[in-house]
């Protein structure tokens, strides 16, 4: 009887610990949409770290309730966002300067053209209008400039309903793909 009670106690404690880990440290999220093709496909499941600071090149989950844009005084203003979670790649963080040459399809950060090997569906030729005429643009402190890997259809920082992403809007950083099993592993960066 004691051994059954010990087993039950171990199972309850293990369940509690797992619940805490997957509530406060990690989360599993299912990808929807095509904006990160071919890096992430619809219905892929990813393990997301809920702590830490994203770096350039990281794929993040964003709560896009608000869009942060620059007003006529070059101050950050909050606007209506997409009202959903989105998945994007960090291109630049606060203090860095982003420039996009839409005719060539290149993206530069601090004067260096990014080597974006993960772009398999085309370069950056679409200007979403959020910062038209303002490139190069310096990302304000506490914000990120993000883009999807499928640039022709991605709603990202180029668009006024996404704009800059605030630190508080970052849900977490994608660590690995866990499903489907045949594509299990890390993401391209």
Beta strands, then each sheet from edge to edge (+ up, - down):
strand 1: 26-30
strand 2: 45-49
strand 3: 59-63
strand 4: 66-70
strand 5: 76-80
strand 6: 85-93
strand 7: 97-101
strand 8: 106-109
strand 9: 112-113
strand 10: 137-138
strand 11: 143-147
strand 12: 165-166
strand 13: 170-179
sheet 1: 1+ 2- 13+ 3- 6+ 11- 12+
sheet 2: 4+ 5-
sheet 3: 9+ 8- 7+ 10-
end
